[in-house]
Every structure is written in structure tokens, then in C-alpha cells.
């Protein structure tokens, strides 16, 4: 089969590799759509902590089941599916508590084992979710990242109807967080530096969308919330700076809650501990969770969320390097990029 294989930092090659074979309890999925994630950029530059080479990247995907391994039940050949990226042991303490997304032996498709920048991928059958008839492969390839947003908002920050929620960042995770918070009845404000992302947030109609570089964010928070500050704040940027975490602290009210979703490769961010303690501000963290897949597919099937609105590019797998550069450039309106491994070059 053809695949885009990462041989080292910045060295991604489109080449022929052996077809995957399903192990026990695994299936082979023919990949029809694979979205590019911000963490793929970290991997492309060799900055993911568990990445080894060579590796086929890609974990946000959908496709058709074409082969079944021994012991697989409940999945049929030809079934249209999307896939949870996390492979868990099912035996450790967190797994026994139902928190498989923080499994002690967690492995991730596209980083710990080969992923979906390929024509075919082998995955555990238990990770698959059948697609509703009216959900396309492209839409389904965005379910994983929408699931990150859903878990962060619905399960971790948990806004009540009528509460004020600030979302920092209007990339795919931030847009998803804003859409989910809006669906739960919250009043949402998005903070984003890039004009084209602000325009997309406004197009989706998720509330106010502001550029924090032109305002005093604390004063703006008080003005928007009747002088209190935001009840809940969701940080969806991460990266190689810590300003967004500090912004979250400035935006939130006394006794409010902050959920940090962004990934910080350098593993550090400075926060004002005394300020946070004196105001009893709760800070927690969030990552993807399989429990979000079913409700996210339902949101898409009902039309409450439509990933097609923020998919900006659809490219063949041969252009995987171009796609990563597009996403990284930030001077191009690249919201969500989907690779089509089955398309001709």
C-alpha cells in the first residue's frame, strides 16, 4: 500500500509499505478520510514524547472495514466507521474505573503504532464507531477532535445553561468547544489572534469573537459578564508559550473553573498560585475520551454541528507534507485539512 511515512523530524516520505494484517481482535480499515491534527505537527517536527521512527502518522480518520482478525464480533465487512485513537489495557486502575483515556499503558495511533496517513490501517475492533448514514467520511474524520472538545466542555468544565464561557483559541478544538458549550445553553466568547479564525468563529455563530491583542482581557471579561468574570474558561491553544494559561486566569471569575486542553510540548507554564488560591479558582486538564464519540456523532447526524463548515482543504495523501506546511503557516486560511488516501495523486 501507499503511506506517508515519517523517517525523522521533518522527513515525511510518500512511499510503498507492506499492507497491514489484522491481529487478534483487530480489523483493517480502508482509510477514506484522515484529518490533520495539531499534534501531527508536533510529531512531524519530532517533538512528540513517545514518537519513534519510522512511523506512519495520522489518527483522526474514517473509512470502511475490509478485513477482520480472529475473535472480532459486532463489526461487519463493509461497515463505515470512525475510530478512537487511544489503545488501552483494560486492566490498570484507571481502566477499571472507566477512565480508559488515562490508562497507565496508553498507546496512541499514529504515535505509538502506525496510523492513518495510509491507504489501510490496522486498529482494535473495540475502538470503532459505526457511522450514521447521513454522516460523511470527511465529517467523521473530525469526530476525534470534536470529541476532545466535547469531553473538555461537557465532562470537565461542565457549564450550566446561562453561564458565561470563554474559549481561548479558534482552531478546530476551540471551535468545537464553543459549539458544544453553545449547545449546552452557555453564553460563549471566543478569544483568537488570527483574523481568519475569528471570521470562522463568527460564521459559525457561537457568540462573540474577540482579538485579545487589542483589548485588556480582564476588563473585557468583566464588561461581558456583568462585572464578575467568566464562569468557565476552556484553553484550547497550548504550544510553545504560556500566555494563554495566564489569559485564562485573567478571564475567570472568583470561584470559577478553568479546563486546559492545549498541549504544551515544553511541559511548563507559569501561573500565579497565590492569586488562584485566594480566589478558589479550580484548574483541571482534559484530553480525548472515547465516551465522547457517540454523542459527537449524534450532534453531527442531527445537524447541530457540521464539520464541513470548517474543513478548508481536501488533499490527496501525496500532498501530506504540503498539508502540514499549510496548517503551520498561519497566513493561509487553513482551518481543518483532510487527506484522502484513496484519491489519485
Phi and psi in degrees as a GROMACS rama.xvg file:
@    title "Ramachandran Plot"
@    xaxis  label "Phi"
@    yaxis  label "Psi"
@TYPE xy
-96.8406  143.702  UNK-2
-152.966  156.879  UNK-3
-98.2884  110.239  UNK-4
-108.74  129.073  UNK-5
-89.9233  115.825  UNK-6
-97.9964  -10.3818  UNK-7
174.539  174.928  UNK-8
-56.0298  120.071  UNK-9
77.2213  3.34987  UNK-10
-112.289  79.1483  UNK-11
-103.747  124.151  UNK-12
-124.187  133.675  UNK-13
-84.5511  117.251  UNK-14
-153.237  172.563  UNK-15
-90.0177  130.851  UNK-16
-133.276  162.45  UNK-17
-61.3956  144.411  UNK-18
-63.0532  141.103  UNK-19
-72.5187  150.629  UNK-20
-115.737  140.592  UNK-21
-75.7194  132.801  UNK-22
-83.2824  -178.679  UNK-23
-56.1832  135.658  UNK-24
66.2024  18.8754  UNK-25
-116.295  163.334  UNK-26
-131.723  163.094  UNK-27
-105.705  129.205  UNK-28
-111.22  128.597  UNK-29
-79.1885  117.712  UNK-30
-79.149  118.599  UNK-31
-98.2651  -28.9822  UNK-32
-151.802  133.973  UNK-33
-135.897  113.952  UNK-34
-78.3819  151.305  UNK-35
-94.4873  132.906  UNK-36
-108.97  155.095  UNK-37
-58.8355  -32.5001  UNK-38
-69.0482  -23.4808  UNK-39
-62.494  -35.4401  UNK-40
-63.8633  -42.3177  UNK-41
-59.74  -43.6287  UNK-42
-63.2371  -43.8612  UNK-43
-56.2178  -35.1655  UNK-44
-92.2072  9.48646  UNK-45
74.1265  22.949  UNK-46
-105.878  3.1826  UNK-47
-78.2557  132.09  UNK-48
-64.5929  -25.0892  UNK-49
-108.78  6.89736  UNK-50
-76.0013  133.062  UNK-51
-124.035  161.481  UNK-52
-116.744  151.319  UNK-53
-73.483  153.667  UNK-54
-147.46  137.073  UNK-55
-88.068  115.26  UNK-56
-74.7601  -179.655  UNK-57
105.398  120.713  UNK-58
-139.974  -9.15515  UNK-59
-101.564  92.5243  UNK-60
-144.616  165.379  UNK-61
-145.689  155.069  UNK-62
-178.347  -158.827  UNK-63
-119.203  135.576  UNK-64
-71.7601  125.049  UNK-65
-121.325  -8.65829  UNK-66
-156.96  146.449  UNK-67
-119.298  134.728  UNK-68
-84.2766  173.123  UNK-69
-60.4229  137.028  UNK-70
85.7804  -0.268102  UNK-71
-77.024  128.508  UNK-72
-132.096  156.923  UNK-73
80.9306  -0.465698  UNK-74
-125.163  135.772  UNK-75
-113.938  149.567  UNK-76
-58.7823  139.4  UNK-77
85.8835  -4.60838  UNK-78
-70.7528  137.848  UNK-79
-86.4453  128.831  UNK-80
-143.349  159.303  UNK-81
-121.306  177.113  UNK-82
-142.605  134.117  UNK-83
-70.5177  139.41  UNK-84
-85.0953  -17.9924  UNK-85
-92.1853  130.857  UNK-86
-109.48  117.297  UNK-87
-116.162  161.772  UNK-88
-82.0983  -30.4844  UNK-89
79.5957  2.50507  UNK-90
-122.493  -23.1015  UNK-91
-73.6509  174.586  UNK-92
-56.8799  -53.2589  UNK-93
-57.9878  -40.4989  UNK-94
-62.4339  -42.3811  UNK-95
-66.7316  -23.6828  UNK-96
-86.9446  0.90666  UNK-97
85.8082  7.34283  UNK-98
-104.496  63.2298  UNK-99
-64.8436  -21.0921  UNK-100
-71.7077  -10.4739  UNK-101
-120.439  32.4187  UNK-102
-50.3596  140.557  UNK-103
-66.789  -21.9016  UNK-104
-117.71  31.0126  UNK-105
-58.8936  135.698  UNK-106
-125.918  151.404  UNK-107
-125.853  130.795  UNK-108
-58.8964  138.569  UNK-109
87.4924  -8.81405  UNK-110
-129.343  -54.4949  UNK-111
-86.2515  -23.84  UNK-112
-147.359  165.168  UNK-113
-62.127  141.707  UNK-114
-110.491  -145.197  UNK-115
-112.179  16.158  UNK-116
-78.5756  60.764  UNK-117
-161.833  164.42  UNK-118
-71.392  -30.0191  UNK-119
-140.879  152.529  UNK-120
-144.485  142.705  UNK-121
-95.544  130.143  UNK-122
-142.345  154.414  UNK-123
-63.0575  135.275  UNK-124
-59.8886  -31.9854  UNK-125
-65.4054  -17.9701  UNK-126
-84.8317  -4.97499  UNK-127
-89.4423  147.933  UNK-128
-129.8  120.002  UNK-129
-62.9865  145.14  UNK-130
-91.0021  136.393  UNK-131
-58.9617  152.384  UNK-132
-58.6643  -32.4333  UNK-133
-93.9643  12.6731  UNK-134
-106.248  122.235  UNK-135
-79.5031  166.732  UNK-136
-61.7646  -42.388  UNK-137
-61.202  -46.0743  UNK-138
-60.9237  -43.1281  UNK-139
-66.7261  -28.5807  UNK-140
-66.7845  -15.9268  UNK-141
-93.7466  -0.992812  UNK-142
-65.6402  -38.3037  UNK-143
-60.8083  -47.2415  UNK-144
-71.4892  -34.9843  UNK-145
-63.8163  -34.5892  UNK-146
-63.3403  -35.8511  UNK-147
-60.0493  -46.1156  UNK-148
-62.1628  -45.6266  UNK-149
-62.2197  -47.7273  UNK-150
-62.4949  -43.0791  UNK-151
-61.0537  -42.5527  UNK-152
-82.5311  -55.2206  UNK-153
-71.3801  -36.0006  UNK-154
-104.107  -29.3301  UNK-155
-103.006  -46.5529  UNK-156
-95.0866  -29.2648  UNK-157
50.4123  65.532  UNK-158
-72.0599  146.181  UNK-159
-93.9336  157.139  UNK-160
-54.1641  135.177  UNK-161
89.6854  -11.0436  UNK-162
-75.1076  159.188  UNK-163
-96.3945  124.268  UNK-164
-121.94  128.652  UNK-165
-103.462  133.631  UNK-166
-115.72  123.568  UNK-167
-98.7032  114.317  UNK-168
105.413  131.021  UNK-169
-120.129  36.3813  UNK-170
-77.0305  -171.217  UNK-171
-56.3575  -39.5681  UNK-172
-69.035  -44.1134  UNK-173
-65.0007  -43.4318  UNK-174
-60.6742  -43.1237  UNK-175
-61.7802  -42.0381  UNK-176
-61.8297  -41.4065  UNK-177
-64.9396  -41.6312  UNK-178
-64.994  -42.2563  UNK-179
-66.3206  -45.3399  UNK-180
-60.9116  -39.7509  UNK-181
-62.9529  -41.4297  UNK-182
-64.4727  -22.8024  UNK-183
-91.0287  3.56434  UNK-184
92.3784  11.9208  UNK-185
-84.336  157.661  UNK-186
-92.1805  116.647  UNK-187
-110.01  138.187  UNK-188
-127.433  129.379  UNK-189
-102.525  137.405  UNK-190
-114.238  125.261  UNK-191
-153.874  141.023  UNK-192
-84.0626  -32.8633  UNK-193
-85.8287  129.4  UNK-194
-59.8772  -42.4266  UNK-195
-68.4587  -29.6676  UNK-196
-74.4116  -37.3362  UNK-197
-60.1655  -41.9591  UNK-198
-62.2899  -39.5641  UNK-199
-66.0753  -42.2527  UNK-200
-59.4044  -42.3348  UNK-201
-67.0862  -37.6405  UNK-202
-61.4627  -37.7892  UNK-203
-76.2095  -12.6277  UNK-204
68.5953  40.9757  UNK-205
-97.103  14.7127  UNK-206
118.951  -159.167  UNK-207
-71.6549  148.408  UNK-208
-134.136  117.657  UNK-209
-127.384  148.058  UNK-210
-91.9807  112.316  UNK-211
-70.4337  -14.4093  UNK-212
-72.878  -14.5522  UNK-213
-107.712  6.83179  UNK-214
-139.633  164.005  UNK-215
-87.4464  106.983  UNK-216
-64.6753  -33.6221  UNK-217
-66.3252  -46.0878  UNK-218
-62.6564  -39.4521  UNK-219
-65.2722  -40.0428  UNK-220
-60.5348  -43.7286  UNK-221
-65.9262  -39.7607  UNK-222
-65.8738  -35.8097  UNK-223
-79.937  -16.5324  UNK-224
-123.511  22.2981  UNK-225
70.1142  29.1462  UNK-226
86.7444  9.9953  UNK-227
-106.111  -35.986  UNK-228
103.467  164.725  UNK-229
-71.9406  138.549  UNK-230
-64.1838  -42.1751  UNK-231
-135.826  144.502  UNK-232
-131.999  134.328  UNK-233
-119.107  115.978  UNK-234
-91.1657  118.626  UNK-235
-126.117  33.7091  UNK-236
-115.522  -63.3644  UNK-237
65.6809  -144.046  UNK-238
93.3411  -151.727  UNK-239
-103.785  28.5329  UNK-240
-147.695  165.475  UNK-241
-117.358  6.45236  UNK-242
-60.7104  -33.0621  UNK-243
-69.9717  -32.0328  UNK-244
-67.7832  -42.9635  UNK-245
-64.4698  -36.0199  UNK-246
-63.3815  -40.9075  UNK-247
-58.2968  -41.8289  UNK-248
-64.5431  -37.7794  UNK-249
-68.7218  -30.2631  UNK-250
-81.7381  -30.5538  UNK-251
-80.1031  151.747  UNK-252
-80.5791  169.655  UNK-253
-59.3737  132.647  UNK-254
73.9785  10.3808  UNK-255
-84.0791  -175.512  UNK-256
-132.091  139.136  UNK-257
-120.61  132.003  UNK-258
-116.173  126.408  UNK-259
-100.778  117.944  UNK-260
-105.655  -30.8179  UNK-261
-59.9857  150.384  UNK-262
-97.0313  130.451  UNK-263
-114.31  97.2815  UNK-264
-59.0027  -27.3434  UNK-265
-87.6661  0.757151  UNK-266
60.2381  30.652  UNK-267
-151.063  146.476  UNK-268
-157.108  131.779  UNK-269
-88.0918  128.733  UNK-270
-131.46  151.231  UNK-271
-80.6406  92.2776  UNK-272
-58.8317  -46.0439  UNK-273
-62.2517  -42.1551  UNK-274
-60.2954  -45.3484  UNK-275
-66.136  -44.0495  UNK-276
-62.7496  -48.1103  UNK-277
-63.3464  -25.2251  UNK-278
-102.43  4.28258  UNK-279
46.9504  50.8417  UNK-280
-84.4079  126.083  UNK-281
-88.4329  132.673  UNK-282
-123.948  126.102  UNK-283
-131.812  178.537  UNK-284
-128.025  159.821  UNK-285
-146.8  143.649  UNK-286
-136.192  -179.974  UNK-287
-59.9039  155.704  UNK-288
-149.469  130.045  UNK-289
-60.52  -24.9339  UNK-290
-66.1153  -11.5131  UNK-291
-88.8961  -13.888  UNK-292
-63.2192  -50.5893  UNK-293
-61.2414  -48.7067  UNK-294
-64.4887  -31.3045  UNK-295
-70.0249  -41.8851  UNK-296
-60.3279  -37.452  UNK-297
-66.1846  -40.9985  UNK-298
-61.0238  -41.2574  UNK-299
-68.8534  -44.9054  UNK-300
-60.8973  -35.3938  UNK-301
-78.8242  -13.0184  UNK-302
85.8474  7.14194  UNK-303
-70.0359  -30.8185  UNK-304
-133.421  132.433  UNK-305
-127.263  98.5247  UNK-306
-58.7156  -23.9638  UNK-307
-55.959  -27.6809  UNK-308
-67.854  -26.4896  UNK-309
-117.911  11.2374  UNK-310
-80.5256  114.889  UNK-311
-99.9499  -26.4355  UNK-312
-138.413  140.322  UNK-313
-127.105  118.721  UNK-314
-132.98  151.939  UNK-315
-69.8536  158.916  UNK-316
-60.7304  -27.4764  UNK-317
-58.6567  -21.1981  UNK-318
-104.795  28.4954  UNK-319
-59.708  -41.4514  UNK-320
-63.8704  -44.3079  UNK-321
-58.35  -40.9875  UNK-322
-62.9624  -43.2201  UNK-323
-63.8219  -40.6848  UNK-324
-66.2546  -37.8151  UNK-325
-60.02  -46.1069  UNK-326
-64.9241  -33.7918  UNK-327
-79.9693  -25.5352  UNK-328
-62.9589  -39.8257  UNK-329
65.1223  -1.42806  UNK-330
-106.963  8.63581  UNK-331
-120.975  144.529  UNK-332
-76.7004  72.2144  UNK-333
-106.04  98.7701  UNK-334
-86.7392  -68.3321  UNK-335
-130.549  128.13  UNK-336
-111.432  130.235  UNK-337
-115.049  128.831  UNK-338
-93.6146  141.775  UNK-339
-116.322  92.9853  UNK-340
-62.4602  -23.7139  UNK-341
-86.2802  -10.1124  UNK-342
-75.4482  143.667  UNK-343
-65.9131  156.586  UNK-344
